């Protein structure tokens, strides 16, 4: 895209129409990434219109239109709040549920606002359908699709054919790990058009803090060995492993910060019967206060546990934990194999037995834990800074180094 073409709208402001079925105030890896991406784009003088559903998981209603420092969020009303966690194991149902509203909303936005954007960025397959649908209305802007999951396409031939056909219509495809990229190349996508990028975190918010001070702030016991789980309360996220560990290791404190999922009720029941298991609510307050509290949780923990039971494309919690200097024990699956290096923690089989052995060895070696704390932070500074957003900006066709050095949006 030429500078003249990209600067057509509103002076020299470049504009992105972003599509996603999920966004804040839902909680999850995709939602966290979108929040961070929009903020980073704002610091690069890029305006964003985010088109999404009303929250389908979080039990709240958000404003239909919400201003952002560098754009706005438009939320599409949709039925069935709370349905998604129940139908999530059934991919065809999820797809049929998510696509229609987003597709209609995207087409309507194009008809109302014309070409008031320079690029379309779709997050996930449902959003990719909506983006391709906009071309039926005459939209000719480049389409960039971000893939946030590994779909095990080698074993799912019909799905592989559908994904290849859909993503073949996009101009660029971004994956959150090399494992995800290799999956797409294996089904025949053009390697020139498929690129991997690495998530990033705010290294000022997620930073090493004194463990004693962090525990005092949170009201956690000062000396008890403590393991932290952060993620949706889903079976595939390994919540069952955490509950099993809490039953087997009564002298270790297990704290779970999780959004609702298919094991939410079981986790809540276990937390009432196991004195060493605490299920924590999402911190309240403005975003800065919420993130500061979560960052304190990482700093207060001895270990972060990521017992995913599936080929997870990436794990933002790994980046947040690393940046906070918290050693990690994670499943040796999918993109976690790329994020959890020996400098950060340990990879183990995704079983309770393997996690129990791993955390037992690491908690017994305090000198080793302290060394991992230093190594994890150094690795985060090297690999997980906001510089990673430049890959995305370049795929938009924009100059990655064109930003507001003051940190504001002009």
C-alpha atoms as a printed R data frame, in Angstrom:
    type eleno elety resid chain resno       x       y      z
1   ATOM     1    CA   UNK     A     1   0.000   0.000  0.000
2   ATOM     2    CA   UNK     A     2   1.456   3.356 -0.982
3   ATOM     3    CA   UNK     A     3   1.807   6.214  1.527
4   ATOM     4    CA   UNK     A     4  -0.705   8.241 -0.487
5   ATOM     5    CA   UNK     A     5  -3.263   5.436 -0.350
6   ATOM     6    CA   UNK     A     6  -2.863   4.696  3.326
7   ATOM     7    CA   UNK     A     7  -3.029   8.347  4.358
8   ATOM     8    CA   UNK     A     8  -6.240   9.114  2.487
9   ATOM     9    CA   UNK     A     9  -8.352   9.159  5.639
10  ATOM    10    CA   UNK     A    10  -8.181  11.857  8.314
11  ATOM    11    CA   UNK     A    11  -4.833  13.397  7.477
12  ATOM    12    CA   UNK     A    12  -1.954  11.006  8.031
13  ATOM    13    CA   UNK     A    13  -3.850   8.634 10.305
14  ATOM    14    CA   UNK     A    14  -3.849   5.037  9.179
15  ATOM    15    CA   UNK     A    15  -7.035   3.153  9.988
16  ATOM    16    CA   UNK     A    16  -7.675  -0.486 10.852
17  ATOM    17    CA   UNK     A    17 -11.075  -2.154 10.994
18  ATOM    18    CA   UNK     A    18 -10.613  -4.972 13.500
19  ATOM    19    CA   UNK     A    19 -13.073  -7.881 13.720
20  ATOM    20    CA   UNK     A    20 -13.328 -10.349 16.599
21  ATOM    21    CA   UNK     A    21 -16.219 -12.307 18.143
22  ATOM    22    CA   UNK     A    22 -14.564 -11.834 21.548
23  ATOM    23    CA   UNK     A    23 -13.131  -8.730 23.191
24  ATOM    24    CA   UNK     A    24 -13.078  -7.054 26.602
25  ATOM    25    CA   UNK     A    25 -14.838  -7.199 29.000
26  ATOM    26    CA   UNK     A    26 -14.606 -10.928 28.236
27  ATOM    27    CA   UNK     A    27 -11.398 -12.366 29.710
28  ATOM    28    CA   UNK     A    28  -8.994 -14.585 27.827
29  ATOM    29    CA   UNK     A    29  -5.835 -14.696 25.768
30  ATOM    30    CA   UNK     A    30  -7.386 -13.264 22.606
31  ATOM    31    CA   UNK     A    31  -9.070 -10.461 24.525
32  ATOM    32    CA   UNK     A    32  -5.821  -9.597 26.305
33  ATOM    33    CA   UNK     A    33  -3.959  -9.574 23.006
34  ATOM    34    CA   UNK     A    34  -6.508  -7.305 21.324
35  ATOM    35    CA   UNK     A    35  -6.348  -4.816 24.209
36  ATOM    36    CA   UNK     A    36  -2.553  -4.738 24.003
37  ATOM    37    CA   UNK     A    37  -2.589  -4.502 20.203
38  ATOM    38    CA   UNK     A    38  -4.996  -1.559 20.110
39  ATOM    39    CA   UNK     A    39  -2.935   0.304 22.716
40  ATOM    40    CA   UNK     A    40   0.297  -0.358 20.804
41  ATOM    41    CA   UNK     A    41  -1.281   0.777 17.523
42  ATOM    42    CA   UNK     A    42  -2.385   3.984 19.196
43  ATOM    43    CA   UNK     A    43   1.228   4.717 20.108
44  ATOM    44    CA   UNK     A    44   1.990   4.344 16.410
45  ATOM    45    CA   UNK     A    45  -0.683   6.832 15.300
46  ATOM    46    CA   UNK     A    46  -2.943   4.085 13.943
47  ATOM    47    CA   UNK     A    47  -6.685   4.405 14.477
48  ATOM    48    CA   UNK     A    48  -8.763   1.300 15.198
49  ATOM    49    CA   UNK     A    49 -12.442   0.520 14.940
50  ATOM    50    CA   UNK     A    50 -13.076  -2.747 16.754
51  ATOM    51    CA   UNK     A    51 -16.246  -4.560 15.696
52  ATOM    52    CA   UNK     A    52 -17.202  -7.313 18.126
53  ATOM    53    CA   UNK     A    53 -20.134  -9.018 19.824
54  ATOM    54    CA   UNK     A    54 -21.655  -7.926 23.061
55  ATOM    55    CA   UNK     A    55 -19.905 -10.036 25.758
56  ATOM    56    CA   UNK     A    56 -20.827 -13.679 25.174
57  ATOM    57    CA   UNK     A    57 -19.079 -15.041 28.264
58  ATOM    58    CA   UNK     A    58 -18.689 -12.272 30.844
59  ATOM    59    CA   UNK     A    59 -21.990 -11.733 32.715
60  ATOM    60    CA   UNK     A    60 -22.168  -8.032 31.869
61  ATOM    61    CA   UNK     A    61 -23.584  -5.794 29.181
62  ATOM    62    CA   UNK     A    62 -21.084  -3.396 27.662
63  ATOM    63    CA   UNK     A    63 -21.801  -0.101 25.856
64  ATOM    64    CA   UNK     A    64 -22.936  -0.507 22.260
65  ATOM    65    CA   UNK     A    65 -20.335   2.101 21.274
66  ATOM    66    CA   UNK     A    66 -17.307   2.852 23.404
67  ATOM    67    CA   UNK     A    67 -14.636   5.437 22.572
68  ATOM    68    CA   UNK     A    68 -10.965   4.498 22.586
69  ATOM    69    CA   UNK     A    69  -8.028   6.931 22.700
70  ATOM    70    CA   UNK     A    70  -7.325   5.962 19.088
71  ATOM    71    CA   UNK     A    71 -10.754   4.876 17.824
72  ATOM    72    CA   UNK     A    72 -13.848   3.122 19.101
73  ATOM    73    CA   UNK     A    73 -15.421  -0.234 19.911
74  ATOM    74    CA   UNK     A    74 -18.723  -1.142 18.277
75  ATOM    75    CA   UNK     A    75 -20.511  -4.089 19.909
76  ATOM    76    CA   UNK     A    76 -23.091  -6.110 18.026
77  ATOM    77    CA   UNK     A    77 -26.086  -7.286 20.094
78  ATOM    78    CA   UNK     A    78 -26.297 -11.066 20.042
79  ATOM    79    CA   UNK     A    79 -28.352 -13.720 21.791
80  ATOM    80    CA   UNK     A    80 -27.333 -16.548 24.084
81  ATOM    81    CA   UNK     A    81 -25.061 -14.911 26.644
82  ATOM    82    CA   UNK     A    82 -23.435 -17.786 28.518
83  ATOM    83    CA   UNK     A    83 -24.004 -20.291 25.715
84  ATOM    84    CA   UNK     A    84 -20.442 -20.288 24.425
85  ATOM    85    CA   UNK     A    85 -18.789 -22.136 27.357
86  ATOM    86    CA   UNK     A    86 -21.398 -24.901 27.000
87  ATOM    87    CA   UNK     A    87 -21.070 -25.353 23.235
88  ATOM    88    CA   UNK     A    88 -17.315 -24.748 23.054
89  ATOM    89    CA   UNK     A    89 -16.433 -28.465 22.691
90  ATOM    90    CA   UNK     A    90 -18.555 -28.634 19.502
91  ATOM    91    CA   UNK     A    91 -16.712 -26.695 16.800
92  ATOM    92    CA   UNK     A    92 -19.528 -26.667 14.183
93  ATOM    93    CA   UNK     A    93 -21.981 -25.256 16.734
94  ATOM    94    CA   UNK     A    94 -19.500 -22.587 17.828
95  ATOM    95    CA   UNK     A    95 -18.893 -21.553 14.235
96  ATOM    96    CA   UNK     A    96 -22.618 -21.420 13.444
97  ATOM    97    CA   UNK     A    97 -23.208 -19.357 16.579
98  ATOM    98    CA   UNK     A    98 -20.408 -16.820 16.130
99  ATOM    99    CA   UNK     A    99 -20.419 -16.126 12.397
100 ATOM   100    CA   UNK     A   100 -23.880 -14.713 11.511
101 ATOM   101    CA   UNK     A   101 -23.910 -11.708 13.846
102 ATOM   102    CA   UNK     A   102 -20.345 -10.712 13.080
103 ATOM   103    CA   UNK     A   103 -20.882 -11.154  9.344
104 ATOM   104    CA   UNK     A   104 -24.034  -9.033  9.313
105 ATOM   105    CA   UNK     A   105 -22.393  -6.411 11.511
106 ATOM   106    CA   UNK     A   106 -19.308  -6.206  9.291
107 ATOM   107    CA   UNK     A   107 -21.304  -5.938  6.059
108 ATOM   108    CA   UNK     A   108 -23.580  -3.296  7.597
109 ATOM   109    CA   UNK     A   109 -20.567  -1.309  8.791
110 ATOM   110    CA   UNK     A   110 -19.077  -1.356  5.289
111 ATOM   111    CA   UNK     A   111 -22.358  -0.216  3.720
112 ATOM   112    CA   UNK     A   112 -22.749   2.608  6.239
113 ATOM   113    CA   UNK     A   113 -19.176   3.856  6.403
114 ATOM   114    CA   UNK     A   114 -17.744   2.905  3.025
115 ATOM   115    CA   UNK     A   115 -13.970   2.779  2.748
116 ATOM   116    CA   UNK     A   116 -13.213   4.557  6.023
117 ATOM   117    CA   UNK     A   117 -10.385   2.142  6.793
118 ATOM   118    CA   UNK     A   118  -7.157   1.018  5.128
119 ATOM   119    CA   UNK     A   119  -6.915  -2.615  6.229
120 ATOM   120    CA   UNK     A   120  -9.190  -5.269  7.760
121 ATOM   121    CA   UNK     A   121  -7.729  -7.327 10.604
122 ATOM   122    CA   UNK     A   122  -9.780 -10.420 11.480
123 ATOM   123    CA   UNK     A   123  -9.078 -12.437 14.641
124 ATOM   124    CA   UNK     A   124  -9.944 -16.112 14.177
125 ATOM   125    CA   UNK     A   125 -11.920 -18.105 11.633
126 ATOM   126    CA   UNK     A   126 -15.346 -16.614 12.401
127 ATOM   127    CA   UNK     A   127 -13.975 -13.101 11.940
128 ATOM   128    CA   UNK     A   128 -12.226 -14.209  8.742
129 ATOM   129    CA   UNK     A   129 -15.604 -15.200  7.273
130 ATOM   130    CA   UNK     A   130 -16.960 -11.754  8.151
131 ATOM   131    CA   UNK     A   131 -13.944 -10.061  6.566
132 ATOM   132    CA   UNK     A   132 -14.298 -12.078  3.350
133 ATOM   133    CA   UNK     A   133 -18.009 -11.264  3.392
134 ATOM   134    CA   UNK     A   134 -17.182  -7.562  3.255
135 ATOM   135    CA   UNK     A   135 -15.723  -8.132 -0.179
136 ATOM   136    CA   UNK     A   136 -19.224  -8.995 -1.379
137 ATOM   137    CA   UNK     A   137 -20.031  -5.326 -0.773
138 ATOM   138    CA   UNK     A   138 -17.087  -4.132 -2.831
139 ATOM   139    CA   UNK     A   139 -14.473  -3.726 -0.093
140 ATOM   140    CA   UNK     A   140 -10.990  -4.060 -1.560
141 ATOM   141    CA   UNK     A   141  -8.817  -3.326  1.449
142 ATOM   142    CA   UNK     A   142  -6.162  -5.915  2.352
143 ATOM   143    CA   UNK     A   143  -7.379  -8.592  4.771
144 ATOM   144    CA   UNK     A   144  -5.039  -9.780  7.530
145 ATOM   145    CA   UNK     A   145  -6.185 -12.798  9.561
146 ATOM   146    CA   UNK     A   146  -4.675 -13.677 12.957
147 ATOM   147    CA   UNK     A   147  -4.927 -17.318 14.011
148 ATOM   148    CA   UNK     A   148  -4.951 -17.812 17.770
149 ATOM   149    CA   UNK     A   149  -5.368 -21.582 17.958
150 ATOM   150    CA   UNK     A   150  -3.961 -24.882 16.765
151 ATOM   151    CA   UNK     A   151  -6.759 -26.928 15.213
152 ATOM   152    CA   UNK     A   152  -5.039 -30.334 14.748
153 ATOM   153    CA   UNK     A   153  -5.814 -30.057 11.043
154 ATOM   154    CA   UNK     A   154  -3.765 -33.089 10.081
155 ATOM   155    CA   UNK     A   155  -6.415 -35.256 11.736
156 ATOM   156    CA   UNK     A   156  -9.418 -33.213 10.544
157 ATOM   157    CA   UNK     A   157  -9.414 -33.286  6.763
158 ATOM   158    CA   UNK     A   158 -12.748 -31.576  6.151
159 ATOM   159    CA   UNK     A   159 -11.856 -28.751  8.500
160 ATOM   160    CA   UNK     A   160  -8.428 -28.487  6.894
161 ATOM   161    CA   UNK     A   161 -10.017 -28.046  3.470
162 ATOM   162    CA   UNK     A   162 -12.372 -25.373  4.787
163 ATOM   163    CA   UNK     A   163  -9.548 -23.499  6.552
164 ATOM   164    CA   UNK     A   164  -7.331 -23.646  3.457
165 ATOM   165    CA   UNK     A   165 -10.138 -22.303  1.266
166 ATOM   166    CA   UNK     A   166 -11.006 -19.506  3.709
167 ATOM   167    CA   UNK     A   167  -7.480 -18.354  4.541
168 ATOM   168    CA   UNK     A   168  -6.479 -18.635  0.912
169 ATOM   169    CA   UNK     A   169  -8.694 -15.597  0.289
170 ATOM   170    CA   UNK     A   170  -6.818 -13.468  2.855
171 ATOM   171    CA   UNK     A   171  -3.867 -11.290  1.866
172 ATOM   172    CA   UNK     A   172  -1.820 -12.114  4.953
173 ATOM   173    CA   UNK     A   173  -2.138 -14.695  7.732
174 ATOM   174    CA   UNK     A   174  -0.489 -14.216 11.126
175 ATOM   175    CA   UNK     A   175   0.036 -16.998 13.666
176 ATOM   176    CA   UNK     A   176   0.972 -16.601 17.317
177 ATOM   177    CA   UNK     A   177   3.609 -19.339 17.221
178 ATOM   178    CA   UNK     A   178   5.748 -21.259 14.781
179 ATOM   179    CA   UNK     A   179   3.817 -24.417 15.690
180 ATOM   180    CA   UNK     A   180   0.621 -22.795 14.431
181 ATOM   181    CA   UNK     A   181   2.367 -21.558 11.283
182 ATOM   182    CA   UNK     A   182   3.673 -25.043 10.485
183 ATOM   183    CA   UNK     A   183   0.156 -26.452 10.837
184 ATOM   184    CA   UNK     A   184  -1.123 -24.034  8.188
185 ATOM   185    CA   UNK     A   185   1.786 -24.696  5.849
186 ATOM   186    CA   UNK     A   186   1.123 -28.437  6.144
187 ATOM   187    CA   UNK     A   187  -2.385 -27.990  4.665
188 ATOM   188    CA   UNK     A   188  -1.055 -26.102  1.672
189 ATOM   189    CA   UNK     A   189  -1.124 -22.383  2.466
190 ATOM   190    CA   UNK     A   190   1.464 -20.237  0.705
191 ATOM   191    CA   UNK     A   191   4.462 -19.811  3.063
192 ATOM   192    CA   UNK     A   192   5.076 -16.314  1.685
193 ATOM   193    CA   UNK     A   193   1.695 -15.188  3.019
194 ATOM   194    CA   UNK     A   194   1.865 -16.889  6.443
195 ATOM   195    CA   UNK     A   195   4.020 -15.322  9.169
196 ATOM   196    CA   UNK     A   196   4.480 -16.069 12.853
197 ATOM   197    CA   UNK     A   197   4.728 -13.321 15.437
198 ATOM   198    CA   UNK     A   198   5.323 -13.343 19.164
199 ATOM   199    CA   UNK     A   199   2.928 -11.858 21.708
200 ATOM   200    CA   UNK     A   200   4.232  -9.156 24.020
201 ATOM   201    CA   UNK     A   201   3.415  -7.769 27.451
202 ATOM   202    CA   UNK     A   202   3.815  -4.446 29.218
203 ATOM   203    CA   UNK     A   203   7.213  -4.893 30.852
204 ATOM   204    CA   UNK     A   204   6.555  -1.931 33.152
205 ATOM   205    CA   UNK     A   205   3.387  -3.469 34.616
206 ATOM   206    CA   UNK     A   206   4.585  -7.075 34.676
207 ATOM   207    CA   UNK     A   207   7.928  -6.781 36.417
208 ATOM   208    CA   UNK     A   208   9.770  -8.427 39.313
209 ATOM   209    CA   UNK     A   209   8.508  -7.268 42.695
210 ATOM   210    CA   UNK     A   210   9.481  -8.278 46.185
211 ATOM   211    CA   UNK     A   211   7.670 -11.516 47.005
212 ATOM   212    CA   UNK     A   212   7.201 -10.621 50.667
213 ATOM   213    CA   UNK     A   213   5.705  -7.229 49.789
214 ATOM   214    CA   UNK     A   214   3.493  -8.731 47.083
215 ATOM   215    CA   UNK     A   215   2.121 -11.352 49.473
216 ATOM   216    CA   UNK     A   216   1.479  -8.749 52.146
217 ATOM   217    CA   UNK     A   217  -0.412  -6.604 49.618
218 ATOM   218    CA   UNK     A   218  -2.581  -9.566 48.611
219 ATOM   219    CA   UNK     A   219  -2.985 -11.028 52.097
220 ATOM   220    CA   UNK     A   220  -1.301 -14.323 51.170
221 ATOM   221    CA   UNK     A   221   0.600 -16.381 53.777
222 ATOM   222    CA   UNK     A   222   4.195 -15.192 53.861
223 ATOM   223    CA   UNK     A   223   6.077 -18.498 53.965
224 ATOM   224    CA   UNK     A   224   3.805 -21.127 52.384
225 ATOM   225    CA   UNK     A   225   5.004 -22.495 49.005
226 ATOM   226    CA   UNK     A   226   2.469 -21.158 46.497
227 ATOM   227    CA   UNK     A   227   1.562 -22.157 42.947
228 ATOM   228    CA   UNK     A   228  -0.563 -19.939 40.694
229 ATOM   229    CA   UNK     A   229  -2.916 -20.823 37.834
230 ATOM   230    CA   UNK     A   230  -4.233 -18.050 35.560
231 ATOM   231    CA   UNK     A   231  -6.727 -18.858 32.823
232 ATOM   232    CA   UNK     A   232 -10.259 -19.868 31.995
233 ATOM   233    CA   UNK     A   233 -11.668 -22.629 34.177
234 ATOM   234    CA   UNK     A   234 -11.739 -25.174 31.367
235 ATOM   235    CA   UNK     A   235 -10.920 -28.870 31.396
236 ATOM   236    CA   UNK     A   236  -8.660 -28.383 28.382
237 ATOM   237    CA   UNK     A   237  -6.723 -25.711 30.290
238 ATOM   238    CA   UNK     A   238  -5.799 -28.343 32.874
239 ATOM   239    CA   UNK     A   239  -8.029 -27.266 35.740
240 ATOM   240    CA   UNK     A   240  -8.464 -30.947 36.617
241 ATOM   241    CA   UNK     A   241  -4.698 -31.231 37.047
242 ATOM   242    CA   UNK     A   242  -4.673 -28.282 39.467
243 ATOM   243    CA   UNK     A   243  -7.474 -29.811 41.557
244 ATOM   244    CA   UNK     A   244  -5.660 -33.155 41.634
245 ATOM   245    CA   UNK     A   245  -2.432 -31.481 42.752
246 ATOM   246    CA   UNK     A   246  -4.252 -29.602 45.521
247 ATOM   247    CA   UNK     A   247  -5.642 -32.892 46.847
248 ATOM   248    CA   UNK     A   248  -2.258 -34.612 46.752
249 ATOM   249    CA   UNK     A   249  -0.099 -31.780 48.100
250 ATOM   250    CA   UNK     A   250  -1.823 -30.329 51.189
251 ATOM   251    CA   UNK     A   251   1.303 -28.386 52.228
252 ATOM   252    CA   UNK     A   252   1.359 -26.360 49.010
253 ATOM   253    CA   UNK     A   253  -0.995 -23.437 48.436
254 ATOM   254    CA   UNK     A   254  -2.760 -23.380 45.055
255 ATOM   255    CA   UNK     A   255  -4.369 -20.152 43.886
256 ATOM   256    CA   UNK     A   256  -6.526 -19.982 40.772
257 ATOM   257    CA   UNK     A   257  -7.443 -16.791 38.942
258 ATOM   258    CA   UNK     A   258  -9.891 -17.945 36.306
259 ATOM   259    CA   UNK     A   259 -12.730 -16.737 34.132
260 ATOM   260    CA   UNK     A   260 -15.817 -18.933 33.838
261 ATOM   261    CA   UNK     A   261 -15.542 -22.261 32.031
262 ATOM   262    CA   UNK     A   262 -16.842 -25.830 31.975
263 ATOM   263    CA   UNK     A   263 -15.054 -26.679 35.255
264 ATOM   264    CA   UNK     A   264 -16.049 -23.533 37.105
265 ATOM   265    CA   UNK     A   265 -18.571 -25.258 39.374
266 ATOM   266    CA   UNK     A   266 -16.189 -28.122 40.173
267 ATOM   267    CA   UNK     A   267 -13.360 -25.705 40.955
268 ATOM   268    CA   UNK     A   268 -15.632 -23.649 43.226
269 ATOM   269    CA   UNK     A   269 -16.759 -26.765 45.102
270 ATOM   270    CA   UNK     A   270 -13.171 -27.972 45.534
271 ATOM   271    CA   UNK     A   271 -12.113 -24.584 46.881
272 ATOM   272    CA   UNK     A   272 -14.655 -24.909 49.696
273 ATOM   273    CA   UNK     A   273 -13.422 -28.365 50.751
274 ATOM   274    CA   UNK     A   274  -9.657 -27.974 50.276
275 ATOM   275    CA   UNK     A   275  -8.030 -25.446 52.637
276 ATOM   276    CA   UNK     A   276  -4.980 -25.147 50.355
277 ATOM   277    CA   UNK     A   277  -7.012 -24.237 47.233
278 ATOM   278    CA   UNK     A   278  -8.249 -20.685 46.678
279 ATOM   279    CA   UNK     A   279 -10.406 -19.615 43.734
280 ATOM   280    CA   UNK     A   280  -9.922 -15.890 43.218
281 ATOM   281    CA   UNK     A   281 -12.227 -13.421 41.497
282 ATOM   282    CA   UNK     A   282 -11.049 -11.208 38.690
283 ATOM   283    CA   UNK     A   283  -9.781  -7.984 40.315
284 ATOM   284    CA   UNK     A   284 -12.168  -5.059 40.101
285 ATOM   285    CA   UNK     A   285 -11.454  -1.439 39.378
286 ATOM   286    CA   UNK     A   286  -9.991   0.430 36.406
287 ATOM   287    CA   UNK     A   287  -7.748  -1.509 33.992
288 ATOM   288    CA   UNK     A   288  -4.517  -0.147 35.466
289 ATOM   289    CA   UNK     A   289  -5.521  -1.223 38.994
290 ATOM   290    CA   UNK     A   290  -6.686  -4.641 37.782
291 ATOM   291    CA   UNK     A   291  -3.435  -5.338 35.924
292 ATOM   292    CA   UNK     A   292  -1.340  -4.151 38.865
293 ATOM   293    CA   UNK     A   293  -3.141  -6.608 41.147
294 ATOM   294    CA   UNK     A   294  -2.669  -9.489 38.695
295 ATOM   295    CA   UNK     A   295   1.004  -8.597 38.318
296 ATOM   296    CA   UNK     A   296   1.326  -8.744 42.119
297 ATOM   297    CA   UNK     A   297  -0.155 -12.257 42.044
298 ATOM   298    CA   UNK     A   298   2.551 -13.425 39.656
299 ATOM   299    CA   UNK     A   299   5.233 -11.834 41.818
300 ATOM   300    CA   UNK     A   300   3.807 -13.393 44.996
301 ATOM   301    CA   UNK     A   301   3.788 -16.939 43.584
302 ATOM   302    CA   UNK     A   302   6.705 -19.359 43.693
303 ATOM   303    CA   UNK     A   303   5.596 -21.078 40.488
304 ATOM   304    CA   UNK     A   304   3.155 -20.464 37.654
305 ATOM   305    CA   UNK     A   305   1.455 -23.676 36.468
306 ATOM   306    CA   UNK     A   306   0.243 -23.984 32.860
307 ATOM   307    CA   UNK     A   307  -1.111 -27.573 32.586
308 ATOM   308    CA   UNK     A   308  -2.835 -27.237 29.193
309 ATOM   309    CA   UNK     A   309  -4.281 -30.503 27.897
310 ATOM   310    CA   UNK     A   310  -4.259 -29.524 24.227
311 ATOM   311    CA   UNK     A   311  -1.982 -28.061 21.562
312 ATOM   312    CA   UNK     A   312  -2.235 -24.463 22.709
313 ATOM   313    CA   UNK     A   313  -1.002 -22.029 20.064
314 ATOM   314    CA   UNK     A   314   0.441 -19.637 22.628
315 ATOM   315    CA   UNK     A   315   0.089 -18.732 26.278
316 ATOM   316    CA   UNK     A   316   0.045 -15.060 27.244
317 ATOM   317    CA   UNK     A   317   0.169 -16.098 30.902
318 ATOM   318    CA   UNK     A   318   3.649 -17.490 30.208
319 ATOM   319    CA   UNK     A   319   4.764 -14.066 28.982
320 ATOM   320    CA   UNK     A   320   3.205 -12.290 31.963
321 ATOM   321    CA   UNK     A   321   4.776 -14.762 34.385
322 ATOM   322    CA   UNK     A   322   8.188 -14.521 32.722
323 ATOM   323    CA   UNK     A   323   8.117 -10.726 32.772
324 ATOM   324    CA   UNK     A   324   7.217 -10.871 36.478
325 ATOM   325    CA   UNK     A   325  10.171 -13.167 37.152
326 ATOM   326    CA   UNK     A   326   7.973 -16.136 38.076
327 ATOM   327    CA   UNK     A   327   9.353 -19.601 37.160
328 ATOM   328    CA   UNK     A   328   6.959 -21.751 35.136
329 ATOM   329    CA   UNK     A   329   5.969 -25.406 34.880
330 ATOM   330    CA   UNK     A   330   4.045 -25.973 31.644
331 ATOM   331    CA   UNK     A   331   2.780 -28.787 29.441
332 ATOM   332    CA   UNK     A   332   5.112 -29.753 26.605
333 ATOM   333    CA   UNK     A   333   2.464 -29.116 23.958
334 ATOM   334    CA   UNK     A   334   2.005 -26.706 21.050
335 ATOM   335    CA   UNK     A   335   3.317 -23.179 21.295
336 ATOM   336    CA   UNK     A   336   4.190 -23.619 24.981
337 ATOM   337    CA   UNK     A   337   7.274 -25.492 23.809
338 ATOM   338    CA   UNK     A   338   8.478 -22.266 22.186
339 ATOM   339    CA   UNK     A   339   7.628 -19.909 25.049
340 ATOM   340    CA   UNK     A   340   8.928 -21.945 28.006
341 ATOM   341    CA   UNK     A   341  12.679 -22.187 27.504
342 ATOM   342    CA   UNK     A   342  15.115 -23.528 30.139
343 ATOM   343    CA   UNK     A   343  15.756 -19.917 31.169
344 ATOM   344    CA   UNK     A   344  12.050 -19.546 32.060
345 ATOM   345    CA   UNK     A   345  11.033 -22.866 33.585
346 ATOM   346    CA   UNK     A   346  10.351 -26.510 32.840
347 ATOM   347    CA   UNK     A   347   8.227 -28.419 30.345
348 ATOM   348    CA   UNK     A   348   6.602 -31.659 31.496
349 ATOM   349    CA   UNK     A   349   4.031 -34.151 30.289
350 ATOM   350    CA   UNK     A   350   0.451 -32.831 30.724
351 ATOM   351    CA   UNK     A   351  -0.360 -35.146 33.656
352 ATOM   352    CA   UNK     A   352  -0.821 -34.534 37.363
353 ATOM   353    CA   UNK     A   353   2.033 -36.953 38.109
354 ATOM   354    CA   UNK     A   354   4.477 -35.080 35.885
355 ATOM   355    CA   UNK     A   355   3.451 -31.696 37.272
356 ATOM   356    CA   UNK     A   356   3.732 -32.964 40.833
357 ATOM   357    CA   UNK     A   357   7.276 -34.213 40.200
358 ATOM   358    CA   UNK     A   358   8.231 -30.997 38.437
359 ATOM   359    CA   UNK     A   359   6.962 -28.590 41.055
360 ATOM   360    CA   UNK     A   360   8.330 -30.760 43.886
361 ATOM   361    CA   UNK     A   361  11.848 -30.620 42.415
362 ATOM   362    CA   UNK     A   362  11.666 -26.894 41.694
363 ATOM   363    CA   UNK     A   363  10.243 -25.897 45.091
364 ATOM   364    CA   UNK     A   364  12.959 -27.921 46.807
365 ATOM   365    CA   UNK     A   365  15.699 -25.994 44.982
366 ATOM   366    CA   UNK     A   366  15.427 -22.420 46.219
367 ATOM   367    CA   UNK     A   367  18.738 -21.402 44.686
368 ATOM   368    CA   UNK     A   368  17.567 -22.737 41.354
369 ATOM   369    CA   UNK     A   369  14.268 -20.872 41.696
370 ATOM   370    CA   UNK     A   370  16.068 -17.591 42.298
371 ATOM   371    CA   UNK     A   371  18.219 -18.196 39.237
372 ATOM   372    CA   UNK     A   372  15.098 -18.877 37.168
373 ATOM   373    CA   UNK     A   373  13.510 -15.656 38.417
374 ATOM   374    CA   UNK     A   374  16.414 -13.665 37.019
375 ATOM   375    CA   UNK     A   375  16.528 -15.686 33.805
376 ATOM   376    CA   UNK     A   376  12.784 -15.395 33.210
377 ATOM   377    CA   UNK     A   377  12.851 -11.618 33.392
378 ATOM   378    CA   UNK     A   378  15.871 -11.388 31.114
379 ATOM   379    CA   UNK     A   379  14.167 -13.675 28.595
380 ATOM   380    CA   UNK     A   380  11.024 -11.534 28.702
381 ATOM   381    CA   UNK     A   381  13.015  -8.371 28.030
382 ATOM   382    CA   UNK     A   382  14.711 -10.069 25.098
383 ATOM   383    CA   UNK     A   383  11.671 -11.732 23.513
384 ATOM   384    CA   UNK     A   384   8.393 -10.258 24.796
385 ATOM   385    CA   UNK     A   385   8.619  -6.475 24.448
386 ATOM   386    CA   UNK     A   386   6.258  -4.284 22.432
387 ATOM   387    CA   UNK     A   387   8.757  -4.341 19.563
388 ATOM   388    CA   UNK     A   388   6.925  -7.503 18.502
389 ATOM   389    CA   UNK     A   389   3.953  -5.462 17.301
390 ATOM   390    CA   UNK     A   390   6.046  -4.205 14.400
391 ATOM   391    CA   UNK     A   391   5.552  -7.521 12.591
392 ATOM   392    CA   UNK     A   392   1.788  -6.907 12.569
393 ATOM   393    CA   UNK     A   393   2.115  -3.278 11.504
394 ATOM   394    CA   UNK     A   394   4.331  -4.286  8.601
395 ATOM   395    CA   UNK     A   395   1.781  -6.873  7.459
396 ATOM   396    CA   UNK     A   396  -0.786  -4.073  7.403
397 ATOM   397    CA   UNK     A   397   1.471  -2.377  4.850
398 ATOM   398    CA   UNK     A   398   2.309   0.483  7.234
399 ATOM   399    CA   UNK     A   399   5.706   1.788  8.314
400 ATOM   400    CA   UNK     A   400   6.448   0.047 11.614
401 ATOM   401    CA   UNK     A   401   8.700   2.841 12.880
402 ATOM   402    CA   UNK     A   402   6.187   5.660 12.341
403 ATOM   403    CA   UNK     A   403   5.060   6.353 15.894
404 ATOM   404    CA   UNK     A   404   4.441   9.110 18.370
405 ATOM   405    CA   UNK     A   405   7.626   9.137 20.456
406 ATOM   406    CA   UNK     A   406   5.871  10.929 23.308
407 ATOM   407    CA   UNK     A   407   3.687   7.874 23.855
408 ATOM   408    CA   UNK     A   408   0.493   9.744 22.984
409 ATOM   409    CA   UNK     A   409  -1.807   9.710 20.007
410 ATOM   410    CA   UNK     A   410  -1.650  12.727 17.731
